[in-house]
Amino acid sequence: MDQYIFEGFKMYANKNRQVFAKTIRHSLNEILGGAAAETLIYYIGGNKALEDPDLIMRRLMDVLGAGANAIFKYMLREMERSAQKHEP
């Protein structure tokens, strides 16, 4: 796993856990579609997992293997876009 992605996840989660979880959920919905995303979220631990960057990354890696890296990169780009929208 790319250290840059891990650090980015931690930074955005520390700023606002609710926005972090919402962005993770939105990203998974965009990539996988609603039903598959919600199933995956439930499988990895639900909303609790979405608010914890260590847990979400570890569990997605366990389920998706190396393919999770592409999803992490997409999520990080979405977090960066979201942060830019909310900057004054």
Backbone as JSON Lines, residues from 0, in Angstrom:
{"i":0,"aa":"M","n":[0.84,-1.17,0.0],"ca":[0.0,0.0,0.0],"c":[0.89,1.24,0.0]}
{"i":1,"aa":"D","n":[0.45,2.21,-0.73],"ca":[1.2,3.45,-0.88],"c":[1.1,4.29,0.4]}
{"i":2,"aa":"Q","n":[2.23,4.67,0.96],"ca":[2.26,5.46,2.19],"c":[1.57,6.8,2.02]}
{"i":3,"aa":"Y","n":[1.67,7.39,0.82],"ca":[1.02,8.67,0.52],"c":[-0.49,8.56,0.71]}
{"i":4,"aa":"I","n":[-1.06,7.47,0.24],"ca":[-2.51,7.27,0.36],"c":[-2.89,7.11,1.82]}
{"i":5,"aa":"F","n":[-2.14,6.3,2.54],"ca":[-2.43,6.08,3.96],"c":[-2.38,7.38,4.75]}
{"i":6,"aa":"E","n":[-1.35,8.17,4.52],"ca":[-1.22,9.45,5.23],"c":[-2.35,10.41,4.84]}
{"i":7,"aa":"G","n":[-2.72,10.41,3.57],"ca":[-3.83,11.25,3.11],"c":[-5.14,10.87,3.77]}
{"i":8,"aa":"F","n":[-5.41,9.57,3.86],"ca":[-6.62,9.1,4.52],"c":[-6.64,9.56,5.97]}
{"i":9,"aa":"K","n":[-5.53,9.39,6.67],"ca":[-5.47,9.79,8.08],"c":[-5.69,11.3,8.23]}
{"i":10,"aa":"M","n":[-5.08,12.08,7.34],"ca":[-5.22,13.53,7.43],"c":[-6.68,13.95,7.26]}
{"i":11,"aa":"Y","n":[-7.35,13.43,6.22],"ca":[-8.74,13.82,5.98],"c":[-9.67,13.29,7.05]}
{"i":12,"aa":"A","n":[-9.39,12.1,7.57],"ca":[-10.22,11.56,8.65],"c":[-10.08,12.4,9.92]}
{"i":13,"aa":"N","n":[-8.88,12.88,10.2],"ca":[-8.66,13.69,11.39],"c":[-9.32,15.06,11.28]}
{"i":14,"aa":"K","n":[-9.48,15.56,10.07],"ca":[-10.14,16.86,9.88],"c":[-11.63,16.76,10.18]}
{"i":15,"aa":"N","n":[-12.27,15.71,9.66],"ca":[-13.72,15.56,9.85],"c":[-14.11,14.12,9.53]}
{"i":16,"aa":"R","n":[-14.38,13.34,10.56],"ca":[-14.69,11.91,10.37],"c":[-15.98,11.71,9.57]}
{"i":17,"aa":"Q","n":[-16.97,12.56,9.77],"ca":[-18.23,12.39,9.06],"c":[-18.07,12.65,7.57]}
{"i":18,"aa":"V","n":[-17.33,13.68,7.21],"ca":[-17.08,13.97,5.8],"c":[-16.22,12.86,5.2]}
{"i":19,"aa":"F","n":[-15.24,12.38,5.97],"ca":[-14.4,11.28,5.51],"c":[-15.27,10.06,5.18]}
{"i":20,"aa":"A","n":[-16.14,9.67,6.11],"ca":[-17.01,8.5,5.9],"c":[-17.94,8.72,4.71]}
{"i":21,"aa":"K","n":[-18.48,9.91,4.59],"ca":[-19.39,10.22,3.48],"c":[-18.65,10.11,2.14]}
{"i":22,"aa":"T","n":[-17.42,10.58,2.09],"ca":[-16.64,10.52,0.86],"c":[-16.27,9.08,0.51]}
{"i":23,"aa":"I","n":[-15.94,8.28,1.51],"ca":[-15.65,6.86,1.27],"c":[-16.89,6.18,0.7]}
{"i":24,"aa":"R","n":[-18.03,6.4,1.32],"ca":[-19.29,5.78,0.86],"c":[-19.62,6.22,-0.56]}
{"i":25,"aa":"H","n":[-19.51,7.52,-0.81],"ca":[-19.8,8.06,-2.15],"c":[-18.86,7.45,-3.2]}
{"i":26,"aa":"S","n":[-17.59,7.35,-2.87],"ca":[-16.61,6.79,-3.8],"c":[-16.92,5.34,-4.12]}
{"i":27,"aa":"L","n":[-17.24,4.56,-3.1],"ca":[-17.58,3.16,-3.35],"c":[-18.85,3.03,-4.19]}
{"i":28,"aa":"N","n":[-19.82,3.9,-3.93],"ca":[-21.04,3.9,-4.74],"c":[-20.74,4.23,-6.2]}
{"i":29,"aa":"E","n":[-19.85,5.19,-6.42],"ca":[-19.47,5.57,-7.78],"c":[-18.77,4.43,-8.51]}
{"i":30,"aa":"I","n":[-17.88,3.75,-7.81],"ca":[-17.07,2.71,-8.43],"c":[-17.85,1.41,-8.61]}
{"i":31,"aa":"L","n":[-18.56,0.99,-7.56],"ca":[-19.17,-0.34,-7.54],"c":[-20.67,-0.34,-7.82]}
{"i":32,"aa":"G","n":[-21.32,0.81,-7.66],"ca":[-22.78,0.85,-7.73],"c":[-23.33,0.7,-6.32]}
{"i":33,"aa":"G","n":[-24.54,1.17,-6.14],"ca":[-25.13,1.26,-4.81],"c":[-25.24,-0.05,-4.05]}
{"i":34,"aa":"A","n":[-25.81,-1.08,-4.67],"ca":[-26.03,-2.34,-3.96],"c":[-24.71,-3.01,-3.59]}
{"i":35,"aa":"A","n":[-23.78,-3.06,-4.52],"ca":[-22.49,-3.7,-4.24],"c":[-21.71,-2.92,-3.18]}
{"i":36,"aa":"A","n":[-21.77,-1.59,-3.26],"ca":[-21.06,-0.76,-2.28],"c":[-21.63,-0.98,-0.88]}
{"i":37,"aa":"E","n":[-22.94,-0.97,-0.75],"ca":[-23.56,-1.16,0.56],"c":[-23.28,-2.55,1.12]}
{"i":38,"aa":"T","n":[-23.25,-3.56,0.25],"ca":[-22.91,-4.91,0.68],"c":[-21.48,-4.96,1.19]}
{"i":39,"aa":"L","n":[-20.57,-4.35,0.45],"ca":[-19.16,-4.33,0.86],"c":[-18.99,-3.57,2.17]}
{"i":40,"aa":"I","n":[-19.66,-2.44,2.3],"ca":[-19.57,-1.66,3.53],"c":[-20.07,-2.48,4.72]}
{"i":41,"aa":"Y","n":[-21.18,-3.15,4.54],"ca":[-21.7,-4.01,5.61],"c":[-20.69,-5.1,5.96]}
{"i":42,"aa":"Y","n":[-20.13,-5.73,4.95],"ca":[-19.2,-6.83,5.14],"c":[-17.93,-6.41,5.88]}
{"i":43,"aa":"I","n":[-17.45,-5.2,5.62],"ca":[-16.2,-4.76,6.25],"c":[-16.4,-4.11,7.61]}
{"i":44,"aa":"G","n":[-17.66,-3.93,8.03],"ca":[-17.87,-3.41,9.38],"c":[-18.8,-2.22,9.47]}
{"i":45,"aa":"G","n":[-19.46,-1.86,8.4],"ca":[-20.45,-0.8,8.43],"c":[-19.88,0.58,8.66]}
{"i":46,"aa":"N","n":[-20.7,1.45,9.23],"ca":[-20.32,2.85,9.42],"c":[-19.1,3.02,10.32]}
{"i":47,"aa":"K","n":[-18.94,2.13,11.28],"ca":[-17.78,2.21,12.18],"c":[-16.48,2.09,11.37]}
{"i":48,"aa":"A","n":[-16.45,1.16,10.42],"ca":[-15.26,0.97,9.6],"c":[-15.02,2.19,8.7]}
{"i":49,"aa":"L","n":[-16.1,2.83,8.25],"ca":[-15.96,3.97,7.35],"c":[-15.3,5.17,8.02]}
{"i":50,"aa":"E","n":[-15.41,5.27,9.33],"ca":[-14.86,6.42,10.05],"c":[-13.42,6.21,10.52]}
{"i":51,"aa":"D","n":[-12.89,5.03,10.32],"ca":[-11.54,4.71,10.79],"c":[-10.64,4.41,9.6]}
{"i":52,"aa":"P","n":[-9.7,5.31,9.28],"ca":[-8.88,5.11,8.09],"c":[-8.03,3.84,8.14]}
{"i":53,"aa":"D","n":[-7.51,3.49,9.33],"ca":[-6.72,2.26,9.45],"c":[-7.58,1.03,9.17]}
{"i":54,"aa":"L","n":[-8.75,1.0,9.74],"ca":[-9.66,-0.13,9.61],"c":[-10.18,-0.27,8.18]}
{"i":55,"aa":"I","n":[-10.61,0.82,7.59],"ca":[-11.15,0.75,6.23],"c":[-10.09,0.27,5.25]}
{"i":56,"aa":"M","n":[-8.89,0.77,5.38],"ca":[-7.83,0.37,4.46],"c":[-7.45,-1.1,4.65]}
{"i":57,"aa":"R","n":[-7.33,-1.52,5.89],"ca":[-6.95,-2.9,6.18],"c":[-8.02,-3.88,5.67]}
{"i":58,"aa":"R","n":[-9.27,-3.56,5.96],"ca":[-10.34,-4.49,5.57],"c":[-10.58,-4.51,4.07]}
{"i":59,"aa":"L","n":[-10.47,-3.35,3.42],"ca":[-10.61,-3.36,1.96],"c":[-9.46,-4.12,1.3]}
{"i":60,"aa":"M","n":[-8.26,-4.0,1.84],"ca":[-7.13,-4.76,1.31],"c":[-7.37,-6.26,1.51]}
{"i":61,"aa":"D","n":[-7.92,-6.64,2.65],"ca":[-8.21,-8.05,2.91],"c":[-9.22,-8.6,1.9]}
{"i":62,"aa":"V","n":[-10.23,-7.82,1.58],"ca":[-11.29,-8.27,0.68],"c":[-10.88,-8.17,-0.79]}
{"i":63,"aa":"L","n":[-10.28,-7.05,-1.16],"ca":[-10.02,-6.77,-2.57],"c":[-8.58,-7.03,-3.01]}
{"i":64,"aa":"G","n":[-7.69,-7.25,-2.08],"ca":[-6.3,-7.48,-2.43],"c":[-5.68,-6.24,-3.07]}
{"i":65,"aa":"A","n":[-4.79,-6.48,-4.01],"ca":[-4.06,-5.38,-4.65],"c":[-4.99,-4.44,-5.41]}
{"i":66,"aa":"G","n":[-6.16,-4.92,-5.81],"ca":[-7.12,-4.07,-6.5],"c":[-7.63,-2.91,-5.65]}
{"i":67,"aa":"A","n":[-7.48,-3.03,-4.35],"ca":[-7.93,-1.96,-3.45],"c":[-7.12,-0.68,-3.67]}
{"i":68,"aa":"N","n":[-5.89,-0.79,-4.12],"ca":[-5.06,0.41,-4.31],"c":[-5.68,1.38,-5.3]}
{"i":69,"aa":"A","n":[-6.24,0.88,-6.39],"ca":[-6.89,1.76,-7.37],"c":[-8.09,2.47,-6.74]}
{"i":70,"aa":"I","n":[-8.83,1.76,-5.92],"ca":[-9.98,2.36,-5.23],"c":[-9.51,3.4,-4.23]}
{"i":71,"aa":"F","n":[-8.44,3.12,-3.5],"ca":[-7.9,4.08,-2.54],"c":[-7.47,5.37,-3.25]}
{"i":72,"aa":"K","n":[-6.83,5.24,-4.39],"ca":[-6.39,6.42,-5.14],"c":[-7.58,7.26,-5.57]}
{"i":73,"aa":"Y","n":[-8.64,6.61,-6.03],"ca":[-9.86,7.33,-6.42],"c":[-10.45,8.05,-5.21]}
{"i":74,"aa":"M","n":[-10.54,7.35,-4.09],"ca":[-11.09,7.95,-2.86],"c":[-10.28,9.17,-2.43]}
{"i":75,"aa":"L","n":[-8.97,9.06,-2.5],"ca":[-8.12,10.18,-2.1],"c":[-8.34,11.38,-3.01]}
{"i":76,"aa":"R","n":[-8.47,11.15,-4.31],"ca":[-8.76,12.26,-5.23],"c":[-10.09,12.91,-4.89]}
{"i":77,"aa":"E","n":[-11.09,12.1,-4.54],"ca":[-12.39,12.65,-4.15],"c":[-12.28,13.47,-2.87]}
{"i":78,"aa":"M","n":[-11.47,13.03,-1.93],"ca":[-11.28,13.78,-0.69],"c":[-10.59,15.11,-0.97]}
{"i":79,"aa":"E","n":[-9.62,15.1,-1.87],"ca":[-8.92,16.34,-2.24],"c":[-9.88,17.31,-2.92]}
{"i":80,"aa":"R","n":[-10.73,16.81,-3.81],"ca":[-11.73,17.67,-4.47],"c":[-12.71,18.26,-3.46]}
{"i":81,"aa":"S","n":[-13.16,17.43,-2.55],"ca":[-14.1,17.88,-1.54],"c":[-13.47,18.96,-0.67]}
{"i":82,"aa":"A","n":[-12.22,18.78,-0.3],"ca":[-11.53,19.76,0.54],"c":[-11.37,21.09,-0.2]}
{"i":83,"aa":"Q","n":[-11.1,21.04,-1.5],"ca":[-10.96,22.26,-2.28],"c":[-12.28,23.03,-2.38]}
{"i":84,"aa":"K","n":[-13.38,22.32,-2.45],"ca":[-14.7,22.95,-2.51],"c":[-15.01,23.7,-1.21]}
{"i":85,"aa":"H","n":[-14.54,23.16,-0.09],"ca":[-14.88,23.75,1.21],"c":[-13.87,24.77,1.69]}
{"i":86,"aa":"E","n":[-12.8,25.01,0.93],"ca":[-11.83,26.03,1.34],"c":[-12.38,27.41,1.05]}
{"i":87,"aa":"P","n":[-12.09,28.37,1.93],"ca":[-12.59,29.74,1.71],"c":[-11.85,30.44,0.58]}
